Amino acid sequence: MTDQEKSAADHWATYWEEGRAQGEVYTRGDGQGNPALEAFWKRHLEDSVGPRLDIACGAASVLRHGPAEGLEVALDVAPAALRKLEAETPSLRGVAGDAANLPFGDGTFKHVASQFGLEYAGTAAFAEAGRVLAPEGRLVLLCHVEGSTIHQRSQIELAALDTMAEVAFMSRAEDALRAAYAQDEAAFVASAKAFMEAERPVVAQLESGVGGLPQHAYAGFRQLFEHRAHYARDDALGWLAATKAQMEETRLRLSAITEAALNENTLQAATQALQETGVAVVPPTPFILPGQAAPLAMIIEGYGA
């Protein structure tokens, strides 16, 4: 495993171990799995037979929509994700592994699936998915694609988080808060001035409609600072430290999403990799949610020769 691959594995391990994942990459506002995605997988899995494999499974948001019959294997690079899915779905067999180097023999599975996972591991992962697909088996993949709603949202939130990192927003917020609690007027004046310099570009981005974690971090700090008399110093500083760590982790995750999203060239390379393993690939089609113009994902389907 290269240093870059190890870093990615460590990142996803942290993501699952800290319990921030909801199980679906794309959820409704209440945190429940998107019903359109659930319906998609129920439709594609209802008649599936034989061994099934979910590659880069996360919280098994694919196979839990299918029939609980036969061998079902969920593979992920993060053991924490596998522990979570095995606790919630005992019928699944979790396997820790790399999507670009699957630990299974040729033609092992009659149904191979993945939701927002294969594209992170590059073209080699598509070749591996095709290799383990059995003759007359079926492959169904949902992949991030450039210009999708997820890709656009990730780019916008990432830009705001990048700005906050560049101006050291959270560090300056901490300095101002510490000075305020210490009632050190000279330190407070200096730190408040530094904070306001960092605040201006952040507010400008938030006013353009950025939500998510950047908005939460900014609004949370303002709440803490303005009502600090109601909060213990260590509790307030602890919130800032935890939020800063979450922002750094989210930057990594959003960067991974934007970099993994398939474009015209990488989509072509992915389908070619599948074809070279003998998979008959159906022309990819966008998956579009009702009422939206941009796709949510790209659907890649194929059948084993």
N, C-alpha and C positions, 0 to 999 in steps of 0.2 A: 504494500500500500504506500503510495507517495505521500509526502508531507501535506500536499493539498487535499488529498483524499482523506487523510487522517483528520485534518482540520474540519472538513465537512462532516465526518462521522461524529467528531466530538461536539460540533454545533448541534446536530440533530439529537444527539443523546441528551444534551442540556435542555433542548426544547421540550422533549418528552418528560424528562425527569422532574422538571420544575412544574409540570402540570398545566402549562399554558395552552397546550393544544386542545382543540375541541373535538377532534376526530375527523372532521371534514375540513378541507382547506377552504372551502367556500361555504359559509353558513348564513342563515338568516340573522336578523338583529337579536333574536332571543338565544342565539347560540346553537340552535338545533340544525341538523343537517338540511341542506337545501332540498326541498321536495322534488325539484326537477331532476337533480342528480340521483336521488333515491329511486325515482321512477325509471330513470335511464338504466340503472344497474339491475333493478328487478326485472325489467323487460329483457335485458340481455342475458340474464342468468337463470331465468325461470325454467328453461328447458335444458340447461347444461347438464351433462352427464360425465362420469369419469373423473379423474383427478383434476382439481382446479388449483391454479397458482395466482396469487396476487403479489406482484412485484412492487417493492417500495411501498409497503402496505400502510404505513402509519398506524392508525388505530383500526385497521381492517374495515374501512368505510366502503369497500367493494364487496367482499365475500359475505359480509353479514346480511346482505340483501338477497343472497341466493338460497337455494334449498340446502338444509343442513344434512346432506347425504354424501357419502363417499369421502375420499381423501381431499382435504382442503389445506393448502399450505400457504402461509403468509410470510413473505421475506422482507426484511428491512435491515438497514445498516445500523439502526439504533436498538440495542437490546431493551431499552426502557419502553419503547413502543411495543415490542413483542410481549413484555411482561404485562403491559396494560391490556393488550388484546386477548391474551390467554386467560387473564382473570375475568374479562367480560364475556368472552366467547370461547368456552372450553373446547368446543368441537374443532377449533382451528389449531393447526400445528405451526408454531412460530419457528422460523429459521433465520438466524443472523447471517447476513451475507451481502455481497456486493452485486448490484444489478448488472454490472459489466462483466462479471465472472461468476455466473450462477453455479451453485454446487449440486447440480442435477444432471442426469444423463440426457442424451439426445432423445427427443420425442416422449418425454416423461408425462406431459400434461395434455389433457384433452381440451382444456380451456385455460388460456393465459390472459390475465387482465392487469391493468394498472391505471390508477387515477392520480395525475399530477405527480409522477415519480420517475418514470423511465428517462425523461428528458434531462434530468439532473446528472445522469451518469454518462451522457454522450451517445454517439452512434453505436458504440460497441454494445450498449445495453439492448438496443433494438435487435442486433444480430443474435444476442443471447436469448432474447424472448422468442425469436423465430426458431432457434436451435432446439429449445426444449418443448416446442409445440408438436404434438403428435400428428401423424397423418390423419387428415380429415378433421383435425381439431380446429378450434376457433380462437382467434386472438382479438381482443377489444381493448383499445387504449384511449384514455382521455389525456391530452397533453396541453401544457401551457403553450400559447402562441402569441407572438408579437401583435399588439393591437387589441388583445382581448381585454375584457373588463378587469380581470385580475391583474394583467400586465400593466394597464393604464393606472389602476389604483395603486399598485405597488410602486410605480415610478414616481407618482405624485407624493406619496407618503415618504418614500426614500429620500426624495429631494429635500423635504422639510427636515428629516432627521439628519441629513448630511449638513444642512445649514446650521442646525443646532449644535452639531459636533464641531464644525469649523469655528464658530464663535464662542465655543466653550460655555454654552448657555447654562448647563446644569452645574458646572463648577462655579460659575459666577453667581448663580442663584444660591448655592451653598455658602459662598463667602458672605453674601449679603445677609443671609439668614443667621449665620453664626455671629456676625457683628451685631445684628439686631438683638439677639438673645443676650449677648455680652454687654449690651448697652454701652458699647464703645463708639462714641459719636464720630471721632476722626476716622476710625476703620469703617464705620457704617457709611459715611459720606463717600469715601473712596470706593467701597465695594458697590454702593448703589449706582454710582456713576458708571462703573465698569459694567454692571448688569444692564443698565439702560442702553448702553451701546450695543450689547448683544441682543437685547430685546427687540430693537427696531426691525432688523431683517427677519426675525422669527415671526413677529406680528404681521408683517407684510405678507408672508406666505400663508399664515393661518387665515388672514382676511380674504384670501383668494379661494377659500373653500376647503382647505386641507383639514381632514378630521383624524380619526384614529389616535394612535399613541402620541403624535406631536401635540395635538389639541389637549389630550388628557394630561400630558406632562406640564404644559404651560398653565392650563386652568388649575391643576392641582397645586402647583407652586404658588400661584396668586392667592388661592384659598388659604394655604398654609401661612403665607407671609402676612396677609391682611388680618388673619384671625389667630396669630401665633400665641396670643395670650391664653388661648383655649387649648393649646397643644403643648405637651412636654417637649423640651428641646430635643432629647434623644429620639423621641418618636418622629418628630418632624424631619430630623436629619436622616433617620433610618428610612423614611419614605423616599426622600430624595435619592439616597444611595441605591435603593432597590429599583426605583424608576430609571435611574441612569443605567444600571446594568441591563434592565429590560430593553431600553432604547438601543444599547450596543448590540444585544442579541438580535433584536428586530431588524436592525440595519443589515446584519449578516444574512438573515432569512430573506428579506426583500431583495437584497443584491443577488442572492441565489436564484430567486424566482425570475428576476428580469434577465439574468444571464442565461438561464435555462430555456426561456421561451423560444420555441421554434420559429425560425424565419423561413423564407422561401427555400434557401439553400440547405439549411439543416433539416427541414422537413423532407426534402428530396433525398438527402443522404440517409435519413431514417428509413424511409420506405424502400430505398435501394438495398439497405442492409437486410431488411426483412426478406425482400425478394431473393437475395443471394442465398438465403437459407432454404429456399423452396416455398416460401409462403406466397400465396396468391393474394395480393393486397388490393383491397377495394379503394378507389380514389378517395382520399381524405375529404371529410366534410366538416364544416364548422358546427359546433354545438351552441345554439343561440337560445337564451332564455326568453320567455314571452315578454314583450314590451321593451326589449333591448335591441339596439342596433348592432352593437359590437358582439362578437362571439364570446362565450365563456371559455371555450376550449376548442381543440381540434380533435375530431374523432378519427382514429386510425384503426381500420378493421382488416382482418385477413383470415385465410383458411390454409391449414396444412395440406401439403400436396400428398 
